[in-house]
Amino acid sequence: MKNEPNKKHHYVPVCYLKGFSENGKSLFVYNKNKNKSYSQSTKNVGCEEDLYTVKDKFIAKEKMPTWDEKYFEKQFFSSGIEAEYGIQLANIKEKATRWILNPNKDAVLTSLEKEELSLSIVVQFLRLPEVSERFYKMYNSANRKRLDLINAFFKAENPEWKDSMDLVQTNEDREQKAVIHAQIYTSQQLLDEGREILLKKAWGFMVSSSNDLYTSDYPIATISQIPNQPFVFQGLGMKGAQVLFPLASNILLSMYDVECFDNKNFALDSFVPLTNRMRDRNNLYQYAFANRDVYSARNDFSVIVTAIKENGGKPLNLQRPGVTVA
């Protein structure tokens, strides 16, 4: 029905996915589970049903009368975050187009623009379904541990209460997951922490005249350059980590740990040509980090086909860094 609320909530926004579409409406998808590719609308990928829907019972409990169940999908993301994000991406794409025609060493972004893009990248991570599920499990695990401590205390003080205390259980409500998720992606503390981590990194913008960069349903690839480092903030704060984030099908943002990066022969903050090596590196990591889908402007997934063949016919899957919460 035309007036039905939108149930497909994008965790990879359409304004971003359009950068991997040659017609602005559809792109090519490589499905890891089925090992096949097909064309699909940008509206039908990178989404999950009712991911950001907060039920009325929780809205009433939080005493937010101006909200409705679709507040985070419609007002917070669509009208707020994604409107600004779309402008940021369009700005970078326009500058890249000009640079291809007239290469220069000008900085791609001003200090303010860099701060704004850093925030958008952090939001992109925090809005992912994996983050929602991870924090929901952490919340319930903490509740169970808290109850165990309370039970142990009362049983020690009042042994006769043992049977009664054993009956006390925590109640898990899957609908509460959206509430916990909202508390994460709207947390100013987390947003500020993630932004500062990114701003301390060395940024490199790589651009090509070809539209052959992949992205995925998990588009931020964090690559450990130093073994045995603790995962901090999805790996963004991990010592030595390189972050690969394709901004469009021909623009790759690569961020490096300043302490571990030798930039003598690398132009930072300005555009440089995208090499075949960096293109293939991004594309392989996008495939390896993806949950299920890899996205491309072109129906050419030969890099993936070759990688699977070299891996004995098995798909490539990498362990993704998690979130360390103090």
Secondary structure as UniProt FT lines:
FT   TURN            2..3
FT   STRAND          8..10
FT   HELIX           14..17
FT   HELIX           18..20
FT   STRAND          26..31
FT   TURN            32..35
FT   STRAND          36..41
FT   HELIX           42..44
FT   STRAND          47..49
FT   TURN            50..52
FT   HELIX           56..62
FT   TURN            65..66
FT   TURN            69..70
FT   HELIX           72..81
FT   HELIX           82..101
FT   HELIX           111..126
FT   HELIX           129..157
FT   HELIX           159..161
FT   HELIX           162..166
FT   HELIX           174..176
FT   HELIX           177..185
FT   HELIX           188..199
FT   STRAND          202..207
FT   STRAND          215..216
FT   STRAND          221..223
FT   TURN            227..228
FT   TURN            233..237
FT   TURN            239..240
FT   STRAND          242..248
FT   TURN            249..250
FT   STRAND          251..256
FT   HELIX           258..260
FT   TURN            264..265
FT   STRAND          270..273
FT   HELIX           276..289
FT   STRAND          293..296
FT   HELIX           302..310
FT   TURN            311..313
//
